[in-house]
Each structure stands twice: as structure tokens, then as C-alpha cells.
Amino acid sequence: MIKIEAAILIIIGILLFELIVLIHEGGHFVAAKLSGVRVNEFALGMGPKIVGFKKGETQYNLRLFPIGGFCAMEGEDESSDDECAFGNKPVWKRIIIVAAGAVMNIILGFVMMLILLAPNKYFASNIVAVFADNATSSQQLQVGDEITSINGYGIKTSTDLSFALSTAKSNKLDISVIRDGQKIDYTGVTLPTVKKDDKDILMLDFKVKAIENNLGTLLSQTFLSTISTVKMVWASLIGLVTGRFGFNEVSGPVGMTSAISQATATGLKSSFWDGLSNLVYVMMIITINLGVVNLLPLPALDGGRLIFLIIEAIRRKPIDPKYEGVVHAAGMVLLLAFMVIVSIKDVIQLIV
């Protein structure tokens, strides 16, 4: 029975991944259509075409490999005399078209977060409710304190709280709280640790106040938790660049597949719905990751294209497409090389 449930979750996982791609490319597609840009092909999947049809000016295709998709616009990467070409539209419209994919991924993350939070009777807050016996943090913190930052990382939700603890370098923390309307900063607040996989994991020695689930709190917690996830992704990227996190903590498609499998397998030990919930949670992280990473100002990514468009808007003159094409092509080569290296690392970690 477990094998059947696992197979169902694998199929759901593939469909959710394609949903993430569909939402991303669909964002580009809808923005392009609304801006009067001709879309030559809209494809879900990569590789050989399985099935397709043409409606109006656009060819819609389902392709063999469920690993991506694309929205091919007229005049996107080359010059065109067509008045409906991407390159012939005002720069502000092109900025909206390019940014729409990543924005839609973050919106999808919001919807997934809403689905995950909706069944909960209560939500965890960032307010101290009660201390455990012999709690070391009670030497500085008090019941009713609203935690606003840990080691400089802003705290609004339980997601922020968990991330701040998981990335702390020691069990002595700098914690800021709001108490009776006043901000108070503490240094050296001590929390207990437990051993897990030869690592010291920080644990809270107090419980936080529960927030009752109603329409208002559900929407506010969904919004705040989505923002917290975006912030977590951004902080992780900065940590990689600054060396705070090592290369071993970077995952490509192989690593993500492994993480999805582990999360769903762990959930299945309890029930199918726990496995499904874990799967949706991981996919929520992935879609927000895709949205944030795509907006980075790097060649071959949407963020890189946005930089060129912003420069064009400032100087009121486009950069020579030849030079822009070279930059994006070089960026794509480097990106693919990086993904290959990360995938090899993921495979080695799975084998060893």
C-alpha cells in the first residue's frame, strides 16, 4: 500500500513541478498577450513534441521531457520588423513581460502556503508564552516578549524563528524583543542543543503563543509566511556568496529530487496526507526559489534581462542586441556548467 501511495505522490510531484513551470511561463505569456506581443510557441516540457495545436498566432505544444518549458515571443532574441515583436514594444511593457514569470512563481508560493496553513487550528507566533522547567533563556526573556530579531535576522513568523536558529553558529544568541512597547536588546541568550547527525541543533526552551485560525489571521499569516520564505531564500543566497554556507549545501535537480523523496517518505510514515503536505511544502519552497533566483541580475536569467531593459530605459537607447546576446549566451554556458557540477556533487553525496 505504501508503494502505491509513494507512486501516486511521485506523479503528483511531477505534476506540481510542471505546474510551477506552467505558472512561470504562463506569466510571461499572459503579460505578452496583454502587451500585444506575438507569441510564436508556448510549450510545456522540453525535447520532441508529443502533441500540440495552433490557435490564432500561437502554437501550443506538450513536449516529451517534463523538465521545463518556454514562451517563444517574436523578436525576443533577434530583430524583427513585426510591429507585434517583443523588441518593438515600449521598454516598460518589456520589463513587465520579463518580470511576470518570477512574480507568478511567488504568487503560486502564496497559494501553496495558504493551502498548507488552512487546515491548522492554530498558528505559531513569535511571542513567548511559557518557559520549560530550568529554561536558560528565562534569565533574560520574559513571558509576553515579542521576539523581533535573532543575531540580526528579523523575526515575524515561526519560519523566521526556525531559520534563525538553524543558521546560528552557537547557542548564545543576540535577541531583540518588544516588551511593554519598548525594544530591548539582549546578548548571550543561551538555548539548549541536541545532537542530530553529529550536529548540535538549537532548541527553544519555551513555547510561543498560539494564534487562532480565522479568515483574517489565515490571510495575514499566509502573507507573512510567504514573505518569510522569500527572505529565507534571499538570505541563503547571500550566505552562499559570502561563504557562510558551503558548496555542499547547494542542490541541483538531483538533490531536489532526493529532498522531495525524503520529505514525502517521512510524511508517509504517518499518513498519505502528511506525505502530500510535505510534498506541497517542498514544492512551495521550490517555486519561491525559482521566483527569487530568476530575478537575480545574472546573465541568462530574467533578472539579467531586466538589467539590460532598465539600462535601456535610463539611457533611452537599447544596448546593441549583439552584445546582449553574447552576455546571455556566456551566462547560459556558465549556468549550465554550474548545474552539471552541482548535479555531479549531488550524485556523489547519494552514493557515498
C-alpha positions as CSV (number, residue, x, y, z in Angstrom):
1,M,0.0,0.0,0.0
2,I,2.9,2.3,0.8
3,K,4.4,1.7,-2.6
4,I,1.2,2.7,-4.3
5,E,0.9,5.8,-2.2
6,A,4.5,6.7,-3.0
7,A,3.9,6.2,-6.7
8,I,0.9,8.5,-6.5
9,L,3.0,11.1,-4.7
10,I,5.7,10.9,-7.4
11,I,3.1,11.5,-10.1
12,I,1.7,14.4,-8.1
13,G,5.2,15.8,-7.6
14,I,5.8,15.7,-11.4
15,L,2.5,17.5,-12.0
16,L,3.3,20.1,-9.3
17,F,6.7,20.7,-10.9
18,E,5.1,21.2,-14.3
19,L,2.5,23.5,-12.6
20,I,5.4,25.6,-11.3
21,V,6.8,25.8,-14.9
22,L,3.4,26.5,-16.3
23,I,2.7,29.3,-13.9
24,H,6.2,30.8,-14.7
25,E,5.9,30.7,-18.5
26,G,2.2,31.5,-18.2
27,G,3.1,34.7,-16.5
28,H,5.3,35.7,-19.5
29,F,2.6,34.5,-21.9
30,V,-0.3,36.5,-20.4
31,A,1.8,39.6,-20.0
32,A,3.0,39.3,-23.6
33,K,-0.5,38.9,-24.9
34,L,-1.9,41.8,-22.9
35,S,1.0,43.9,-24.2
36,G,0.3,43.0,-27.8
37,V,3.4,40.8,-28.3
38,R,3.2,37.9,-30.8
39,V,3.8,34.6,-29.1
40,N,5.0,32.0,-31.7
41,E,5.1,29.0,-29.4
42,F,4.1,28.2,-25.8
43,A,5.5,24.8,-24.7
44,L,5.3,22.7,-21.6
45,G,8.2,20.3,-21.3
46,M,11.3,20.1,-23.4
47,G,12.5,17.9,-26.3
48,P,10.4,16.3,-29.0
49,K,6.8,17.4,-29.3
50,I,4.2,14.8,-28.1
51,V,1.1,16.7,-29.1
52,G,0.1,20.2,-30.0
53,F,-2.3,22.5,-31.7
54,K,-2.4,26.0,-33.1
55,K,-4.8,28.7,-32.0
56,G,-4.5,32.1,-33.6
57,E,-0.9,33.1,-34.0
58,T,0.4,30.7,-31.3
59,Q,1.5,27.1,-31.5
60,Y,0.8,25.2,-28.2
61,N,2.9,22.1,-27.6
62,L,3.3,19.4,-24.9
63,R,6.9,18.1,-25.1
64,L,8.4,14.8,-24.0
65,F,10.6,15.7,-21.1
66,P,8.8,17.3,-18.0
67,I,11.8,19.4,-17.1
68,G,10.8,22.9,-18.1
69,G,9.0,24.9,-20.8
70,F,9.2,28.1,-22.7
71,C,7.3,31.0,-24.2
72,A,8.8,32.0,-27.5
73,M,8.0,35.5,-28.5
74,E,8.5,37.2,-31.8
75,G,11.6,39.4,-31.8
76,E,12.7,38.3,-28.3
77,D,16.3,37.3,-29.2
78,E,16.6,38.8,-32.7
79,S,15.5,41.9,-34.6
80,S,12.1,41.8,-36.3
81,D,10.1,44.2,-38.4
82,D,6.8,42.9,-37.0
83,E,5.1,45.6,-35.0
84,C,4.0,42.9,-32.6
85,A,7.6,41.8,-31.9
86,F,8.8,41.9,-28.3
87,G,11.7,44.2,-29.2
88,N,9.4,46.8,-30.8
89,K,7.3,47.3,-27.7
90,P,7.9,50.1,-25.2
91,V,10.6,49.3,-22.6
92,W,8.1,49.4,-19.7
93,K,6.0,46.7,-21.3
94,R,9.0,44.5,-21.9
95,I,10.0,44.9,-18.2
96,I,6.6,43.8,-17.1
97,I,6.7,40.8,-19.5
98,V,10.1,39.7,-18.3
99,A,9.3,40.1,-14.6
100,A,5.9,38.4,-14.8
101,G,7.2,34.9,-14.7
102,A,9.1,35.2,-11.4
103,V,6.2,37.3,-9.9
104,M,3.7,34.5,-10.8
105,N,6.0,31.9,-9.1
106,I,5.9,33.9,-5.9
107,I,2.1,34.2,-6.1
108,L,1.9,30.4,-6.6
109,G,4.0,30.1,-3.5
110,F,1.4,32.2,-1.6
111,V,-1.4,29.9,-2.8
112,M,0.5,26.8,-1.8
113,M,1.3,28.4,1.6
114,L,-2.5,29.2,2.0
115,I,-3.3,25.5,1.3
116,L,-0.7,24.3,3.8
117,L,-1.9,26.7,6.6
118,A,-5.6,26.5,6.1
119,P,-6.2,23.1,7.9
120,N,-4.4,24.3,11.0
121,K,-6.4,25.2,14.1
122,Y,-3.7,27.5,15.4
123,F,-0.6,29.2,14.1
124,A,2.7,29.7,15.9
125,S,3.6,33.3,16.8
126,N,6.9,34.9,17.8
127,I,5.6,35.8,21.3
128,V,6.9,33.9,24.3
129,A,4.1,32.1,26.1
130,V,5.6,29.8,28.7
131,F,9.0,28.6,29.6
132,A,10.1,25.0,30.1
133,D,11.5,23.9,33.5
134,N,15.0,25.2,34.1
135,A,14.9,27.2,30.9
136,T,18.2,29.1,30.5
137,S,16.6,31.8,28.2
138,S,14.3,32.9,31.0
139,Q,17.3,34.6,32.6
140,Q,16.8,37.4,30.1
141,L,13.5,36.8,28.3
142,Q,10.0,37.1,29.9
143,V,6.6,35.7,29.1
144,G,4.9,38.1,26.7
145,D,8.1,39.2,24.9
146,E,7.7,39.6,21.2
147,I,10.9,38.4,19.5
148,T,11.8,40.8,16.7
149,S,15.3,39.6,15.7
150,I,17.9,36.8,16.4
151,N,21.5,37.6,15.5
152,G,20.3,40.5,13.4
153,Y,17.8,38.3,11.4
154,G,14.3,39.8,11.5
155,I,11.6,37.7,13.1
156,K,8.0,38.0,12.2
157,T,6.9,34.3,11.9
158,S,7.8,30.9,13.1
159,T,9.5,30.3,9.8
160,D,11.9,33.2,10.6
161,L,12.4,31.8,14.1
162,S,13.3,28.3,12.7
163,F,15.6,29.7,10.1
164,A,17.4,31.9,12.5
165,L,18.0,29.0,14.9
166,S,19.1,26.6,12.1
167,T,21.8,29.1,10.9
168,A,23.1,30.2,14.3
169,K,26.8,29.4,14.8
170,S,26.5,28.9,18.6
171,N,23.8,28.5,21.3
172,K,24.5,32.0,22.6
173,L,22.3,34.4,20.7
174,D,21.7,38.1,20.4
175,I,18.0,38.5,20.7
176,S,15.9,41.7,20.4
177,V,12.3,41.8,21.8
178,I,9.4,44.2,22.3
179,R,8.3,44.3,25.9
180,D,5.6,46.7,27.0
181,G,6.1,48.7,23.8
182,Q,9.8,49.1,24.3
183,K,12.6,47.5,22.3
184,I,15.1,45.6,24.4
185,D,18.3,44.0,23.1
186,Y,19.9,41.0,24.8
187,T,23.3,39.4,24.1
188,G,24.4,35.9,25.0
189,V,20.9,34.5,25.5
190,T,21.6,30.7,25.9
191,L,19.4,28.0,24.4
192,P,19.8,24.2,24.8
193,T,21.1,22.0,22.0
194,V,20.5,18.4,20.9
195,K,22.8,16.1,18.8
196,K,21.5,15.1,15.4
197,D,23.7,13.6,12.7
198,D,26.8,14.8,14.6
199,K,25.5,18.3,14.7
200,D,24.4,20.5,17.6
201,I,20.8,21.6,16.9
202,L,19.4,24.6,18.8
203,M,16.1,24.1,20.5
204,L,13.7,26.6,22.0
205,D,13.3,26.1,25.8
206,F,9.9,28.0,25.7
207,K,6.7,27.7,23.8
208,V,5.3,30.5,21.7
209,K,1.8,32.0,21.8
210,A,-0.8,30.4,19.6
211,I,-2.8,32.4,17.1
212,E,-6.3,31.1,16.4
213,N,-7.1,30.4,12.7
214,N,-9.8,32.6,11.2
215,L,-10.1,34.2,7.8
216,G,-8.2,37.3,8.9
217,T,-5.3,35.5,10.6
218,L,-5.1,32.9,7.8
219,L,-4.6,35.6,5.2
220,S,-2.1,37.6,7.3
221,Q,-0.1,34.5,8.3
222,T,-0.1,33.3,4.7
223,F,1.2,36.7,3.5
224,L,3.8,36.9,6.3
225,S,5.0,33.3,5.9
226,T,5.4,33.8,2.1
227,I,7.5,36.9,2.8
228,S,9.5,34.9,5.3
229,T,10.2,32.2,2.8
230,V,11.3,34.8,0.2
231,K,13.6,36.3,2.8
232,M,14.9,32.9,3.8
233,V,15.8,32.1,0.1
234,W,17.5,35.5,-0.3
235,A,19.4,35.1,3.0
236,S,20.6,31.6,1.8
237,L,21.8,33.1,-1.5
238,I,23.7,35.8,0.3
239,G,25.2,33.1,2.6
240,L,26.4,31.2,-0.3
241,V,28.1,34.2,-1.9
242,T,29.7,35.4,1.4
243,G,30.9,31.8,2.3
244,R,28.6,31.4,5.3
245,F,27.1,28.3,3.7
246,G,29.4,25.8,1.9
247,F,29.1,24.4,-1.6
248,N,27.8,21.1,-0.2
249,E,24.6,22.9,0.8
250,V,23.8,23.8,-2.8
251,S,21.4,21.4,-4.5
252,G,20.5,20.9,-8.2
253,P,17.8,18.8,-9.8
254,V,19.2,15.6,-8.3
255,G,19.5,17.0,-4.8
256,M,16.0,18.5,-5.0
257,T,14.6,15.2,-6.2
258,S,16.3,13.5,-3.2
259,A,14.9,16.1,-0.8
260,I,11.4,15.7,-2.2
261,S,11.6,11.9,-1.9
262,Q,12.9,12.1,1.7
263,A,10.2,14.6,2.7
264,T,7.4,12.6,1.2
265,A,8.7,9.3,2.6
266,T,8.9,10.9,6.1
267,G,5.3,12.1,5.8
268,L,4.1,8.7,4.5
269,K,5.2,7.1,7.7
270,S,2.3,8.9,9.4
271,S,-0.3,9.1,6.6
272,F,-0.8,9.8,2.9
273,W,-2.0,13.3,3.7
274,D,1.2,14.1,5.7
275,G,3.3,12.9,2.8
276,L,1.2,15.1,0.4
277,S,1.6,18.1,2.8
278,N,5.4,17.6,2.9
279,L,5.4,17.4,-0.9
280,V,3.4,20.6,-1.3
281,Y,5.7,22.3,1.3
282,V,8.9,21.4,-0.6
283,M,7.2,22.5,-3.9
284,M,6.3,25.8,-2.3
285,I,9.9,26.3,-1.4
286,I,11.0,25.4,-5.0
287,T,8.5,27.8,-6.7
288,I,9.6,30.7,-4.4
289,N,13.2,29.8,-5.0
290,L,12.6,29.9,-8.8
291,G,10.9,33.3,-8.5
292,V,13.7,34.8,-6.4
293,V,16.6,33.3,-8.3
294,N,15.1,34.3,-11.7
295,L,15.1,37.9,-10.6
296,L,18.8,37.9,-9.7
297,P,20.7,40.3,-12.0
298,L,22.6,37.5,-13.7
299,P,23.1,36.8,-17.5
300,A,20.6,34.3,-19.0
301,L,18.2,34.8,-16.1
302,D,15.1,37.1,-16.2
303,G,16.9,39.4,-13.8
304,G,19.8,39.8,-16.2
305,R,17.4,40.7,-19.0
306,L,15.7,43.2,-16.6
307,I,19.1,44.9,-16.1
308,F,19.5,45.5,-19.8
309,L,16.0,46.8,-20.0
310,I,16.5,49.1,-17.1
311,I,19.7,50.4,-18.7
312,E,17.8,51.0,-21.9
313,A,15.1,52.9,-20.0
314,I,17.7,55.1,-18.4
315,R,19.7,55.9,-21.5
316,R,16.7,55.9,-23.8
317,K,18.5,53.7,-26.2
318,P,18.8,49.9,-26.4
319,I,22.1,48.2,-26.0
320,D,23.3,46.5,-29.2
321,P,21.5,43.2,-29.3
322,K,24.7,41.5,-30.5
323,Y,26.5,42.4,-27.2
324,E,23.5,41.5,-25.1
325,G,23.2,38.1,-26.9
326,V,26.9,37.4,-26.2
327,V,26.4,38.2,-22.5
328,H,23.4,36.0,-22.1
329,A,25.0,33.1,-24.1
330,A,28.1,33.2,-21.9
331,G,25.8,33.4,-18.8
332,M,23.9,30.3,-20.1
333,V,27.1,28.3,-20.6
334,L,28.3,29.2,-17.1
335,L,24.9,28.4,-15.6
336,L,24.7,25.0,-17.3
337,A,28.3,24.2,-16.3
338,F,27.4,25.1,-12.7
339,M,24.3,22.9,-12.8
340,V,26.4,20.0,-14.1
341,I,29.0,20.4,-11.3
342,V,26.2,20.6,-8.7
343,S,24.4,17.5,-10.1
344,I,27.7,15.5,-10.0
345,K,28.1,16.6,-6.4
346,D,24.5,15.5,-5.6
347,V,25.1,12.1,-7.2
348,I,28.3,11.6,-5.2
349,Q,26.5,12.5,-2.0
350,L,23.8,10.0,-2.8
351,I,26.3,7.2,-3.5
352,V,28.7,7.8,-0.6
